């Protein structure tokens, strides 16, 4: 499996994933949760966190991350 060239901003390790799933990890590695890349002249951002309404309401850091990415991708902010 080829790994994309991305900048990981937050990741979850295999052992943490195993605890959440209550099973032994099948493969070791990391699981990017928040990352971005700049292919060519473009910009992409991915966040696997912050999609639950309760977290969006109570976690200011999560909100700032997503709002910042929304402004960063179209180059409204650097």
mmCIF file as gemmi writes it, N, C-alpha and C atoms, coordinates in Angstrom:
data_model
loop_
_atom_site.group_PDB
_atom_site.id
_atom_site.type_symbol
_atom_site.label_atom_id
_atom_site.label_alt_id
_atom_site.label_comp_id
_atom_site.label_asym_id
_atom_site.label_entity_id
_atom_site.label_seq_id
_atom_site.pdbx_PDB_ins_code
_atom_site.Cartn_x
_atom_site.Cartn_y
_atom_site.Cartn_z
_atom_site.occupancy
_atom_site.B_iso_or_equiv
_atom_site.pdbx_formal_charge
_atom_site.auth_seq_id
_atom_site.auth_asym_id
_atom_site.pdbx_PDB_model_num
ATOM 1 N N . UNK Axp A 1 ? 0.833 -1.176 0 1 0 ? 1 A 1
ATOM 2 C CA . UNK Axp A 1 ? 0 0 0 1 0 ? 1 A 1
ATOM 3 C C . UNK Axp A 1 ? 0.878 1.24 0 1 0 ? 1 A 1
ATOM 4 N N . UNK Axp A 2 ? 0.645 2.131 -0.913 1 0 ? 2 A 1
ATOM 5 C CA . UNK Axp A 2 ? 1.432 3.353 -1.021 1 0 ? 2 A 1
ATOM 6 C C . UNK Axp A 2 ? 0.859 4.412 -0.088 1 0 ? 2 A 1
ATOM 7 N N . UNK Axp A 3 ? 1.731 5.067 0.639 1 0 ? 3 A 1
ATOM 8 C CA . UNK Axp A 3 ? 1.3 6.118 1.565 1 0 ? 3 A 1
ATOM 9 C C . UNK Axp A 3 ? 1.396 7.467 0.874 1 0 ? 3 A 1
ATOM 10 N N . UNK Axp A 4 ? 0.339 8.227 0.952 1 0 ? 4 A 1
ATOM 11 C CA . UNK Axp A 4 ? 0.348 9.573 0.388 1 0 ? 4 A 1
ATOM 12 C C . UNK Axp A 4 ? 1.314 10.451 1.155 1 0 ? 4 A 1
ATOM 13 N N . UNK Axp A 5 ? 1.827 11.444 0.499 1 0 ? 5 A 1
ATOM 14 C CA . UNK Axp A 5 ? 2.682 12.409 1.184 1 0 ? 5 A 1
ATOM 15 C C . UNK Axp A 5 ? 1.784 13.451 1.82 1 0 ? 5 A 1
ATOM 16 N N . UNK Axp A 6 ? 1.559 13.274 3.094 1 0 ? 6 A 1
ATOM 17 C CA . UNK Axp A 6 ? 0.676 14.168 3.831 1 0 ? 6 A 1
ATOM 18 C C . UNK Axp A 6 ? 1.384 14.644 5.086 1 0 ? 6 A 1
ATOM 19 N N . UNK Axp A 7 ? 0.894 15.734 5.638 1 0 ? 7 A 1
ATOM 20 C CA . UNK Axp A 7 ? 1.37 16.229 6.92 1 0 ? 7 A 1
ATOM 21 C C . UNK Axp A 7 ? 0.302 15.867 7.943 1 0 ? 7 A 1
ATOM 22 N N . UNK Axp A 8 ? 0.659 14.972 8.864 1 0 ? 8 A 1
ATOM 23 C CA . UNK Axp A 8 ? -0.301 14.547 9.878 1 0 ? 8 A 1
ATOM 24 C C . UNK Axp A 8 ? -0.3 15.549 11.024 1 0 ? 8 A 1
ATOM 25 N N . UNK Axp A 9 ? -1.466 16.017 11.373 1 0 ? 9 A 1
ATOM 26 C CA . UNK Axp A 9 ? -1.614 16.952 12.476 1 0 ? 9 A 1
ATOM 27 C C . UNK Axp A 9 ? -2.062 16.246 13.749 1 0 ? 9 A 1
ATOM 28 N N . UNK Axp A 10 ? -2.733 15.117 13.603 1 0 ? 10 A 1
ATOM 29 C CA . UNK Axp A 10 ? -3.149 14.305 14.752 1 0 ? 10 A 1
ATOM 30 C C . UNK Axp A 10 ? -3.282 12.875 14.279 1 0 ? 10 A 1
ATOM 31 N N . UNK Axp A 11 ? -2.83 11.934 15.099 1 0 ? 11 A 1
ATOM 32 C CA . UNK Axp A 11 ? -2.963 10.533 14.729 1 0 ? 11 A 1
ATOM 33 C C . UNK Axp A 11 ? -3.281 9.706 15.95 1 0 ? 11 A 1
ATOM 34 N N . UNK Axp A 12 ? -3.743 8.517 15.698 1 0 ? 12 A 1
ATOM 35 C CA . UNK Axp A 12 ? -4.103 7.579 16.754 1 0 ? 12 A 1
ATOM 36 C C . UNK Axp A 12 ? -3.286 6.316 16.521 1 0 ? 12 A 1
ATOM 37 N N . UNK Axp A 13 ? -2.594 5.85 17.541 1 0 ? 13 A 1
ATOM 38 C CA . UNK Axp A 13 ? -1.766 4.654 17.408 1 0 ? 13 A 1
ATOM 39 C C . UNK Axp A 13 ? -2.586 3.385 17.419 1 0 ? 13 A 1
ATOM 40 N N . UNK Axp A 14 ? -1.999 2.296 16.95 1 0 ? 14 A 1
ATOM 41 C CA . UNK Axp A 14 ? -2.69 1.011 16.843 1 0 ? 14 A 1
ATOM 42 C C . UNK Axp A 14 ? -3.188 0.51 18.185 1 0 ? 14 A 1
ATOM 43 N N . UNK Axp A 15 ? -2.429 0.697 19.253 1 0 ? 15 A 1
ATOM 44 C CA . UNK Axp A 15 ? -2.859 0.215 20.554 1 0 ? 15 A 1
ATOM 45 C C . UNK Axp A 15 ? -4.089 0.968 21.048 1 0 ? 15 A 1
ATOM 46 N N . UNK Axp A 16 ? -4.146 2.277 20.809 1 0 ? 16 A 1
ATOM 47 C CA . UNK Axp A 16 ? -5.321 3.053 21.209 1 0 ? 16 A 1
ATOM 48 C C . UNK Axp A 16 ? -6.544 2.6 20.431 1 0 ? 16 A 1
ATOM 49 N N . UNK Axp A 17 ? -6.366 2.314 19.17 1 0 ? 17 A 1
ATOM 50 C CA . UNK Axp A 17 ? -7.484 1.828 18.354 1 0 ? 17 A 1
ATOM 51 C C . UNK Axp A 17 ? -7.959 0.486 18.891 1 0 ? 17 A 1
ATOM 52 N N . UNK Axp A 18 ? -7.03 -0.395 19.278 1 0 ? 18 A 1
ATOM 53 C CA . UNK Axp A 18 ? -7.394 -1.707 19.809 1 0 ? 18 A 1
ATOM 54 C C . UNK Axp A 18 ? -8.203 -1.579 21.094 1 0 ? 18 A 1
ATOM 55 N N . UNK Axp A 19 ? -7.847 -0.624 21.941 1 0 ? 19 A 1
ATOM 56 C CA . UNK Axp A 19 ? -8.585 -0.424 23.184 1 0 ? 19 A 1
ATOM 57 C C . UNK Axp A 19 ? -10.01 0.026 22.865 1 0 ? 19 A 1
ATOM 58 N N . UNK Axp A 20 ? -10.135 0.948 21.946 1 0 ? 20 A 1
ATOM 59 C CA . UNK Axp A 20 ? -11.461 1.444 21.572 1 0 ? 20 A 1
ATOM 60 C C . UNK Axp A 20 ? -12.3 0.326 20.988 1 0 ? 20 A 1
ATOM 61 N N . UNK Axp A 21 ? -11.718 -0.511 20.176 1 0 ? 21 A 1
ATOM 62 C CA . UNK Axp A 21 ? -12.456 -1.593 19.535 1 0 ? 21 A 1
ATOM 63 C C . UNK Axp A 21 ? -12.56 -2.838 20.417 1 0 ? 21 A 1
ATOM 64 N N . UNK Axp A 22 ? -11.872 -2.827 21.564 1 0 ? 22 A 1
ATOM 65 C CA . UNK Axp A 22 ? -11.872 -3.954 22.502 1 0 ? 22 A 1
ATOM 66 C C . UNK Axp A 22 ? -11.422 -5.253 21.841 1 0 ? 22 A 1
ATOM 67 N N . UNK Axp A 23 ? -10.397 -5.148 21.015 1 0 ? 23 A 1
ATOM 68 C CA . UNK Axp A 23 ? -9.822 -6.344 20.397 1 0 ? 23 A 1
ATOM 69 C C . UNK Axp A 23 ? -8.33 -6.101 20.164 1 0 ? 23 A 1
ATOM 70 N N . UNK Axp A 24 ? -7.594 -7.166 19.952 1 0 ? 24 A 1
ATOM 71 C CA . UNK Axp A 24 ? -6.153 -7.032 19.718 1 0 ? 24 A 1
ATOM 72 C C . UNK Axp A 24 ? -5.909 -6.397 18.353 1 0 ? 24 A 1
ATOM 73 N N . UNK Axp A 25 ? -4.893 -5.542 18.249 1 0 ? 25 A 1
ATOM 74 C CA . UNK Axp A 25 ? -4.607 -4.919 16.956 1 0 ? 25 A 1
ATOM 75 C C . UNK Axp A 25 ? -4.158 -5.961 15.928 1 0 ? 25 A 1
ATOM 76 N N . UNK Axp A 26 ? -4.67 -5.87 14.765 1 0 ? 26 A 1
ATOM 77 C CA . UNK Axp A 26 ? -4.303 -6.786 13.694 1 0 ? 26 A 1
ATOM 78 C C . UNK Axp A 26 ? -3.028 -6.336 12.991 1 0 ? 26 A 1
ATOM 79 N N . UNK Axp A 27 ? -2.834 -5.052 12.896 1 0 ? 27 A 1
ATOM 80 C CA . UNK Axp A 27 ? -1.59 -4.555 12.311 1 0 ? 27 A 1
ATOM 81 C C . UNK Axp A 27 ? -1.183 -3.288 13.034 1 0 ? 27 A 1
ATOM 82 N N . UNK Axp A 28 ? 0.088 -3.135 13.166 1 0 ? 28 A 1
ATOM 83 C CA . UNK Axp A 28 ? 0.625 -1.97 13.858 1 0 ? 28 A 1
ATOM 84 C C . UNK Axp A 28 ? 0.737 -0.819 12.871 1 0 ? 28 A 1
ATOM 85 N N . UNK Axp A 29 ? 0.781 0.371 13.42 1 0 ? 29 A 1
ATOM 86 C CA . UNK Axp A 29 ? 0.934 1.544 12.573 1 0 ? 29 A 1
ATOM 87 C C . UNK Axp A 29 ? 0.212 2.72 13.191 1 0 ? 29 A 1
ATOM 88 N N . UNK Axp A 30 ? 0.041 3.732 12.396 1 0 ? 30 A 1
ATOM 89 C CA . UNK Axp A 30 ? -0.691 4.884 12.878 1 0 ? 30 A 1
ATOM 90 C C . UNK Axp A 30 ? -1.935 5.074 12.014 1 0 ? 30 A 1
ATOM 91 N N . UNK Axp A 31 ? -2.857 5.787 12.559 1 0 ? 31 A 1
ATOM 92 C CA . UNK Axp A 31 ? -4.12 6.038 11.883 1 0 ? 31 A 1
ATOM 93 C C . UNK Axp A 31 ? -4.361 7.539 11.883 1 0 ? 31 A 1
ATOM 94 N N . UNK Axp A 32 ? -4.001 8.219 10.778 1 0 ? 32 A 1
ATOM 95 C CA . UNK Axp A 32 ? -4.155 9.67 10.743 1 0 ? 32 A 1
ATOM 96 C C . UNK Axp A 32 ? -5.606 10.079 10.992 1 0 ? 32 A 1
ATOM 97 N N . UNK Axp A 33 ? -5.778 11.064 11.858 1 0 ? 33 A 1
ATOM 98 C CA . UNK Axp A 33 ? -7.104 11.585 12.167 1 0 ? 33 A 1
ATOM 99 C C . UNK Axp A 33 ? -7.31 12.971 11.56 1 0 ? 33 A 1
ATOM 100 N N . UNK Axp A 34 ? -6.252 13.755 11.519 1 0 ? 34 A 1
ATOM 101 C CA . UNK Axp A 34 ? -6.299 15.084 10.916 1 0 ? 34 A 1
ATOM 102 C C . UNK Axp A 34 ? -5.026 15.237 10.088 1 0 ? 34 A 1
ATOM 103 N N . UNK Axp A 35 ? -5.185 15.561 8.817 1 0 ? 35 A 1
ATOM 104 C CA . UNK Axp A 35 ? -4.014 15.713 7.968 1 0 ? 35 A 1
ATOM 105 C C . UNK Axp A 35 ? -4.317 16.667 6.821 1 0 ? 35 A 1
ATOM 106 N N . UNK Axp A 36 ? -3.241 17.146 6.191 1 0 ? 36 A 1
ATOM 107 C CA . UNK Axp A 36 ? -3.404 17.952 4.987 1 0 ? 36 A 1
ATOM 108 C C . UNK Axp A 36 ? -2.305 17.605 4.007 1 0 ? 36 A 1
ATOM 109 N N . UNK Axp A 37 ? -2.535 17.975 2.775 1 0 ? 37 A 1
ATOM 110 C CA . UNK Axp A 37 ? -1.507 17.838 1.747 1 0 ? 37 A 1
ATOM 111 C C . UNK Axp A 37 ? -1.667 18.975 0.75 1 0 ? 37 A 1
ATOM 112 N N . UNK Axp A 38 ? -0.61 19.233 0.021 1 0 ? 38 A 1
ATOM 113 C CA . UNK Axp A 38 ? -0.632 20.301 -0.976 1 0 ? 38 A 1
ATOM 114 C C . UNK Axp A 38 ? -0.162 19.737 -2.316 1 0 ? 38 A 1
ATOM 115 N N . UNK Axp A 39 ? -1.022 18.973 -2.989 1 0 ? 39 A 1
ATOM 116 C CA . UNK Axp A 39 ? -0.636 18.407 -4.282 1 0 ? 39 A 1
ATOM 117 C C . UNK Axp A 39 ? -0.648 19.494 -5.363 1 0 ? 39 A 1
ATOM 118 N N . UNK Axp A 40 ? 0.479 19.641 -6.04 1 0 ? 40 A 1
ATOM 119 C CA . UNK Axp A 40 ? 0.557 20.688 -7.065 1 0 ? 40 A 1
ATOM 120 C C . UNK Axp A 40 ? 0.296 22.044 -6.443 1 0 ? 40 A 1
ATOM 121 N N . UNK Axp A 41 ? -0.661 22.772 -7.02 1 0 ? 41 A 1
ATOM 122 C CA . UNK Axp A 41 ? -1.025 24.076 -6.476 1 0 ? 41 A 1
ATOM 123 C C . UNK Axp A 41 ? -2.26 23.997 -5.58 1 0 ? 41 A 1
ATOM 124 N N . UNK Axp A 42 ? -2.766 22.783 -5.36 1 0 ? 42 A 1
ATOM 125 C CA . UNK Axp A 42 ? -3.98 22.61 -4.564 1 0 ? 42 A 1
ATOM 126 C C . UNK Axp A 42 ? -3.707 22.421 -3.084 1 0 ? 42 A 1
ATOM 127 N N . UNK Axp A 43 ? -4.772 22.346 -2.332 1 0 ? 43 A 1
ATOM 128 C CA . UNK Axp A 43 ? -4.704 22.105 -0.893 1 0 ? 43 A 1
ATOM 129 C C . UNK Axp A 43 ? -5.861 21.187 -0.514 1 0 ? 43 A 1
ATOM 130 N N . UNK Axp A 44 ? -5.556 20.162 0.269 1 0 ? 44 A 1
ATOM 131 C CA . UNK Axp A 44 ? -6.61 19.299 0.783 1 0 ? 44 A 1
ATOM 132 C C . UNK Axp A 44 ? -6.439 19.157 2.279 1 0 ? 44 A 1
ATOM 133 N N . UNK Axp A 45 ? -7.543 18.98 2.966 1 0 ? 45 A 1
ATOM 134 C CA . UNK Axp A 45 ? -7.555 18.835 4.407 1 0 ? 45 A 1
ATOM 135 C C . UNK Axp A 45 ? -8.556 17.746 4.751 1 0 ? 45 A 1
ATOM 136 N N . UNK Axp A 46 ? -8.199 16.889 5.708 1 0 ? 46 A 1
ATOM 137 C CA . UNK Axp A 46 ? -9.105 15.828 6.146 1 0 ? 46 A 1
ATOM 138 C C . UNK Axp A 46 ? -9.132 15.81 7.661 1 0 ? 46 A 1
ATOM 139 N N . UNK Axp A 47 ? -10.324 15.739 8.233 1 0 ? 47 A 1
ATOM 140 C CA . UNK Axp A 47 ? -10.469 15.603 9.68 1 0 ? 47 A 1
ATOM 141 C C . UNK Axp A 47 ? -11.475 14.496 9.957 1 0 ? 47 A 1
ATOM 142 N N . UNK Axp A 48 ? -11.032 13.478 10.668 1 0 ? 48 A 1
ATOM 143 C CA . UNK Axp A 48 ? -11.914 12.385 11.045 1 0 ? 48 A 1
ATOM 144 C C . UNK Axp A 48 ? -12.514 12.634 12.425 1 0 ? 48 A 1
ATOM 145 N N . UNK Axp A 49 ? -12.277 13.819 12.959 1 0 ? 49 A 1
ATOM 146 C CA . UNK Axp A 49 ? -12.817 14.177 14.272 1 0 ? 49 A 1
ATOM 147 C C . UNK Axp A 49 ? -13.724 15.388 14.117 1 0 ? 49 A 1
ATOM 148 N N . UNK Axp A 50 ? -14.564 15.608 15.098 1 0 ? 50 A 1
ATOM 149 C CA . UNK Axp A 50 ? -15.378 16.809 15.121 1 0 ? 50 A 1
ATOM 150 C C . UNK Axp A 50 ? -16.701 16.702 14.392 1 0 ? 50 A 1
ATOM 151 N N . UNK Axp A 51 ? -17.078 15.505 13.979 1 0 ? 51 A 1
ATOM 152 C CA . UNK Axp A 51 ? -18.333 15.387 13.236 1 0 ? 51 A 1
ATOM 153 C C . UNK Axp A 51 ? -19.536 15.161 14.13 1 0 ? 51 A 1
ATOM 154 N N . UNK Axp A 52 ? -19.286 14.859 15.394 1 0 ? 52 A 1
ATOM 155 C CA . UNK Axp A 52 ? -20.411 14.699 16.325 1 0 ? 52 A 1
ATOM 156 C C . UNK Axp A 52 ? -20.853 16.066 16.834 1 0 ? 52 A 1
ATOM 157 N N . UNK Axp A 53 ? -22.124 16.286 16.864 1 0 ? 53 A 1
ATOM 158 C CA . UNK Axp A 53 ? -22.664 17.585 17.266 1 0 ? 53 A 1
ATOM 159 C C . UNK Axp A 53 ? -22.253 17.977 18.68 1 0 ? 53 A 1
ATOM 160 N N . UNK Axp A 54 ? -22.239 17.02 19.609 1 0 ? 54 A 1
ATOM 161 C CA . UNK Axp A 54 ? -21.879 17.363 20.984 1 0 ? 54 A 1
ATOM 162 C C . UNK Axp A 54 ? -20.426 17.829 21.092 1 0 ? 54 A 1
ATOM 163 N N . UNK Axp A 55 ? -19.517 17.215 20.333 1 0 ? 55 A 1
ATOM 164 C CA . UNK Axp A 55 ? -18.118 17.652 20.355 1 0 ? 55 A 1
ATOM 165 C C . UNK Axp A 55 ? -17.967 19.019 19.716 1 0 ? 55 A 1
ATOM 166 N N . UNK Axp A 56 ? -18.696 19.252 18.656 1 0 ? 56 A 1
ATOM 167 C CA . UNK Axp A 56 ? -18.625 20.544 17.969 1 0 ? 56 A 1
ATOM 168 C C . UNK Axp A 56 ? -19.046 21.661 18.926 1 0 ? 56 A 1
ATOM 169 N N . UNK Axp A 57 ? -20.068 21.401 19.726 1 0 ? 57 A 1
ATOM 170 C CA . UNK Axp A 57 ? -20.563 22.417 20.658 1 0 ? 57 A 1
ATOM 171 C C . UNK Axp A 57 ? -19.598 22.678 21.809 1 0 ? 57 A 1
ATOM 172 N N . UNK Axp A 58 ? -18.983 21.634 22.371 1 0 ? 58 A 1
ATOM 173 C CA . UNK Axp A 58 ? -18.203 21.815 23.602 1 0 ? 58 A 1
ATOM 174 C C . UNK Axp A 58 ? -16.698 21.948 23.399 1 0 ? 58 A 1
ATOM 175 N N . UNK Axp A 59 ? -16.173 21.568 22.242 1 0 ? 59 A 1
ATOM 176 C CA . UNK Axp A 59 ? -14.719 21.554 22.049 1 0 ? 59 A 1
ATOM 177 C C . UNK Axp A 59 ? -14.278 22.694 21.129 1 0 ? 59 A 1
ATOM 178 N N . UNK Axp A 60 ? -13.819 23.783 21.744 1 0 ? 60 A 1
ATOM 179 C CA . UNK Axp A 60 ? -13.4 24.956 20.971 1 0 ? 60 A 1
ATOM 180 C C . UNK Axp A 60 ? -12.195 24.647 20.084 1 0 ? 60 A 1
ATOM 181 N N . UNK Axp A 61 ? -11.295 23.777 20.547 1 0 ? 61 A 1
ATOM 182 C CA . UNK Axp A 61 ? -10.116 23.424 19.741 1 0 ? 61 A 1
ATOM 183 C C . UNK Axp A 61 ? -10.538 22.734 18.452 1 0 ? 61 A 1
ATOM 184 N N . UNK Axp A 62 ? -11.477 21.84 18.552 1 0 ? 62 A 1
ATOM 185 C CA . UNK Axp A 62 ? -11.986 21.138 17.372 1 0 ? 62 A 1
ATOM 186 C C . UNK Axp A 62 ? -12.613 22.125 16.39 1 0 ? 62 A 1
ATOM 187 N N . UNK Axp A 63 ? -13.426 23.037 16.905 1 0 ? 63 A 1
ATOM 188 C CA . UNK Axp A 63 ? -14.051 24.046 16.046 1 0 ? 63 A 1
ATOM 189 C C . UNK Axp A 63 ? -12.997 24.909 15.352 1 0 ? 63 A 1
ATOM 190 N N . UNK Axp A 64 ? -12.002 25.354 16.109 1 0 ? 64 A 1
ATOM 191 C CA . UNK Axp A 64 ? -10.95 26.194 15.542 1 0 ? 64 A 1
ATOM 192 C C . UNK Axp A 64 ? -10.188 25.458 14.448 1 0 ? 64 A 1
ATOM 193 N N . UNK Axp A 65 ? -9.931 24.179 14.658 1 0 ? 65 A 1
ATOM 194 C CA . UNK Axp A 65 ? -9.227 23.369 13.667 1 0 ? 65 A 1
ATOM 195 C C . UNK Axp A 65 ? -9.999 23.32 12.355 1 0 ? 65 A 1
ATOM 196 N N . UNK Axp A 66 ? -11.275 22.988 12.434 1 0 ? 66 A 1
ATOM 197 C CA . UNK Axp A 66 ? -12.087 22.852 11.219 1 0 ? 66 A 1
ATOM 198 C C . UNK Axp A 66 ? -12.309 24.209 10.548 1 0 ? 66 A 1
ATOM 199 N N . UNK Axp A 67 ? -12.638 25.217 11.316 1 0 ? 67 A 1
ATOM 200 C CA . UNK Axp A 67 ? -12.859 26.55 10.741 1 0 ? 67 A 1
ATOM 201 C C . UNK Axp A 67 ? -11.573 27.077 10.111 1 0 ? 67 A 1
ATOM 202 N N . UNK Axp A 68 ? -10.441 26.851 10.783 1 0 ? 68 A 1
ATOM 203 C CA . UNK Axp A 68 ? -9.155 27.257 10.209 1 0 ? 68 A 1
ATOM 204 C C . UNK Axp A 68 ? -8.874 26.555 8.894 1 0 ? 68 A 1
ATOM 205 N N . UNK Axp A 69 ? -9.192 25.273 8.814 1 0 ? 69 A 1
ATOM 206 C CA . UNK Axp A 69 ? -8.975 24.523 7.568 1 0 ? 69 A 1
ATOM 207 C C . UNK Axp A 69 ? -9.877 25.035 6.453 1 0 ? 69 A 1
ATOM 208 N N . UNK Axp A 70 ? -11.108 25.36 6.805 1 0 ? 70 A 1
ATOM 209 C CA . UNK Axp A 70 ? -12.031 25.901 5.799 1 0 ? 70 A 1
ATOM 210 C C . UNK Axp A 70 ? -11.495 27.213 5.237 1 0 ? 70 A 1
ATOM 211 N N . UNK Axp A 71 ? -10.863 28.012 6.047 1 0 ? 71 A 1
ATOM 212 C CA . UNK Axp A 71 ? -10.289 29.276 5.584 1 0 ? 71 A 1
ATOM 213 C C . UNK Axp A 71 ? -8.931 29.061 4.896 1 0 ? 71 A 1
ATOM 214 N N . UNK Axp A 72 ? -8.181 28.041 5.308 1 0 ? 72 A 1
ATOM 215 C CA . UNK Axp A 72 ? -6.848 27.762 4.744 1 0 ? 72 A 1
ATOM 216 C C . UNK Axp A 72 ? -6.94 27.199 3.336 1 0 ? 72 A 1
ATOM 217 N N . UNK Axp A 73 ? -7.849 26.252 3.113 1 0 ? 73 A 1
ATOM 218 C CA . UNK Axp A 73 ? -7.913 25.546 1.818 1 0 ? 73 A 1
ATOM 219 C C . UNK Axp A 73 ? -8.07 26.499 0.63 1 0 ? 73 A 1
ATOM 220 N N . UNK Axp A 74 ? -8.976 27.488 0.683 1 0 ? 74 A 1
ATOM 221 C CA . UNK Axp A 74 ? -9.107 28.416 -0.453 1 0 ? 74 A 1
ATOM 222 C C . UNK Axp A 74 ? -8.167 29.617 -0.356 1 0 ? 74 A 1
ATOM 223 N N . UNK Axp A 75 ? -7.182 29.531 0.542 1 0 ? 75 A 1
ATOM 224 C CA . UNK Axp A 75 ? -6.168 30.568 0.724 1 0 ? 75 A 1
ATOM 225 C C . UNK Axp A 75 ? -6.743 31.893 1.247 1 0 ? 75 A 1
ATOM 226 N N . UNK Axp A 76 ? -7.786 31.81 2.066 1 0 ? 76 A 1
ATOM 227 C CA . UNK Axp A 76 ? -8.285 33.009 2.746 1 0 ? 76 A 1
ATOM 228 C C . UNK Axp A 76 ? -7.342 33.381 3.882 1 0 ? 76 A 1
ATOM 229 N N . UNK Axp A 77 ? -6.646 32.348 4.414 1 0 ? 77 A 1
ATOM 230 C CA . UNK Axp A 77 ? -5.609 32.537 5.446 1 0 ? 77 A 1
ATOM 231 C C . UNK Axp A 77 ? -4.445 31.615 5.121 1 0 ? 77 A 1
ATOM 232 N N . UNK Axp A 78 ? -3.285 31.978 5.556 1 0 ? 78 A 1
ATOM 233 C CA . UNK Axp A 78 ? -2.119 31.12 5.343 1 0 ? 78 A 1
ATOM 234 C C . UNK Axp A 78 ? -1.795 30.334 6.563 1 0 ? 78 A 1
